[in-house]
Amino acid sequence: MGGERGVRAPASPPAAETTNLVVVQYRQGPRSFGAQTANDAVGVRMVQTLGVIDGALVAPPEGMSAEEASRRLREQPDVINAQPHVPRR
């Protein structure tokens, strides 16, 4: 600042990094027929169940981004919400 030597601007926080995974919340839980139907329709694979939200962490098929998979999952009638997974630091 102002030519002062040795003074640096504060580091900006790192941008949120996403993985190519999606967090999905289902109407009747991740093991329901509706969840399986939604997953099959989009082509995602369940990686881990998330009991707290009646959801799961899913992986899109090769060549599909987490954003695209999220959008397509949200179009399914048995899906409440789907968002790209952002890991905690």
C-alpha positions in Angstrom: 0.0 0.0 0.0 1.3 3.5 -0.8 4.7 2.1 -1.6 5.4 0.8 1.9 8.0 -2.0 1.8 7.2 -5.3 3.3 3.4 -4.8 3.5 1.3 -7.2 1.5 -2.3 -7.2 0.8 -4.2 -9.9 2.7 -4.6 -13.2 0.8 -7.9 -13.7 -0.8 -9.8 -16.8 0.3 -9.4 -19.7 -2.0 -12.2 -20.3 -4.5 -14.6 -23.1 -3.5 -13.4 -26.3 -5.1 -15.9 -28.8 -6.3 -15.4 -32.4 -6.9 -17.2 -34.2 -9.7 -19.8 -35.5 -7.2 -23.3 -34.4 -6.4 -25.2 -34.3 -3.1 -28.8 -35.4 -3.7 -31.8 -35.2 -1.4 -34.6 -37.7 -2.3 -38.3 -37.6 -1.3 -38.3 -41.1 0.1 -34.6 -41.6 0.9 -31.6 -42.9 -1.1 -32.6 -46.6 -1.0 -36.2 -45.9 -2.4 -37.5 -47.0 -5.8 -37.9 -43.3 -6.7 -34.2 -42.6 -5.9 -33.1 -45.6 -8.0 -35.3 -44.5 -10.8 -33.9 -40.9 -10.7 -30.3 -42.2 -10.6 -30.9 -44.5 -13.5 -32.6 -41.8 -15.6 -29.5 -39.5 -15.2 -26.9 -42.3 -15.2 -25.4 -41.4 -11.8 -23.8 -44.0 -9.4 -24.4 -43.9 -5.7 -21.1 -43.4 -3.8 -22.3 -42.9 -0.2 -25.7 -42.5 1.6 -26.3 -39.4 3.6 -28.9 -40.4 6.2 -29.1 -36.9 7.8 -30.7 -35.5 4.7 -32.3 -38.7 3.3 -29.9 -38.3 0.4 -26.7 -39.6 -1.2 -23.4 -38.6 -2.7 -23.5 -39.7 -6.3 -21.0 -39.7 -9.2 -22.0 -38.6 -12.7 -21.1 -40.8 -15.6 -17.8 -40.1 -17.4 -18.1 -36.9 -19.5 -20.9 -35.4 -17.4 -20.1 -32.5 -15.0 -21.5 -32.3 -11.5 -23.4 -29.2 -12.5 -25.1 -31.0 -15.4 -25.9 -34.0 -13.3 -27.3 -31.7 -10.6 -29.6 -30.0 -13.1 -30.8 -33.2 -14.6 -31.4 -34.8 -11.1 -33.5 -31.8 -10.0 -35.8 -32.5 -13.0 -36.6 -35.9 -11.5 -39.9 -36.1 -9.6 -38.4 -38.0 -6.6 -35.5 -35.6 -6.1 -36.0 -32.6 -3.7 -32.6 -31.0 -4.4 -29.3 -31.8 -6.0 -26.1 -29.6 -5.9 -22.5 -30.1 -6.8 -20.5 -31.4 -3.8 -18.1 -28.8 -2.3 -15.8 -30.5 0.3 -15.2 -28.9 3.6 -11.7 -27.7 4.4 
